[in-house]
Amino acid sequence: MKDRVIRQSAAIALCVAVGLALFLAGCGGPADREPGAPARTISNIGSTTVLPLADEWRAAFNKVHPGIEIAVSGGGSGTGIKALISGSADIANSSREIKDKEVEQARAAGVDPVEHVVAYDGIAVIVHPSNPLDTVSVEDLSAVFSGHITDWGAIGAPGMNRIQVMSRDSASGTYEAFKELVIALRGKDKSRDYAASALKQTSNQGVLALVAQTKAAIGYVGLGYLDDTVKVLSVTPLGGGESATATVGNIMDGSYAISRALYCYTNGEPSGVVKEYLDWIKGPEGQAIVEQLGFVPLKES
C-alpha cells in the first residue's frame, strides 16, 4: 500500500512538471518571436538630429512587432558611437560619418563599425524673425562662425550690432558637419574653428529656442526642427551661384549647399532583430516617416 502511494505521488509530480514545462514553452514569448528565440531589446543611442526619427520609427515598428523592445536615447553622435564601441548600444545614430580615430578605437575594442545611411538632411541657418538679412554666402558664414566677422553690418544687416553665434556642442554630429561644410569651407581651410564666443547647446531645440529669443543671434539646426519661431536664411554656395533655402526639394536636387547623410552604425553586419529593424527603417514604412518629419528619404536622394 505504501509503495503504491509513493508511485502515484511520483507520477503526479512528473505530470505536473511536464505540464508546467509545456505551458511555459507555449506561453513564454511574444507572438512575433521566432520559436526558441530569447526576448530582445535593441539599444539605440546617439544623434539628437536623428532622435525624432528614431522615436517615430520605434513607435511605428512596435505596432507591428510588439515583441521587440527598442530603447532610444540622444546625447549626440559622438555619444552614440562611444556607446557602440563600449558595447552598450546595438545601433549608434549619427548625423556625421564616423571619424578615423573612432574606427581605430572601435577595432581596438574588438568592434567593427558598419555604416548604414538611413536618410538625408539639410542644416538650416537661422536668425531672429526681426533680422532684415535674407541671404548669406557660405564664405560669410565661415567668417561669422569662426569669429572673423562679428558685426551684422559687415554682411548686409546694419543696425543689428554684434553677432551672437549659437552652436551645437562638440558631441553633436551637426556641430562636426557644419564645421566641415561651412567653417572649414568643405575642408579647404582646416585651420578655422568655431569662435570662442559661440554659445554651445546640447540639442537642436536649445539652439532654436535661443535664436528665437535673441535678436542678434545666428545659429543652425537640422531640417526637421524648423518652425515659425525663427527666420531661415537662403545660402549662396561656396564659390558663388544661386542661393537656396533648406527644403527637401533643394536638398534632393543638390541646390542647397549645406546638406549631409544621416547614419546608423552597427557592430559588424547586423543580424536577427537588429537587421530586421534596420531593413524596416530603410523600407517603405520607415522612409515614409522620414518624409513625414521633413527629412529626405533614401528613394528621393
Buried (B, 14 or more C-beta within 10 A) or exposed (E): EEEEEEEEEEEEEEEEEEEEEEEEEEEEBEEEBEEEEEEBEBBBBBBBBBBBBBBBBBEBBEEEBEBBBBEBBBBBBBBBBBBBBEEEBBBBBBBBBBEEEBBEBBEEEEBEBEEBEBBBBBBBBBBBEEBEBBBBBBBBBBBBBBBEBBBBEBBEBEEBEEBBBBBBBEBBBBBBBBBBBBBBBBEEEEEBEBBEEBBBBBBBEBBBBBBBEBBBBBBBBBBBBBEEEBBBBBBBBBEEEEBBBBBBEBBBEEBBBBBBBBBBBBBEEBEEBBEBBBEBBBEEBBBEBBBEBBBBBBEBE
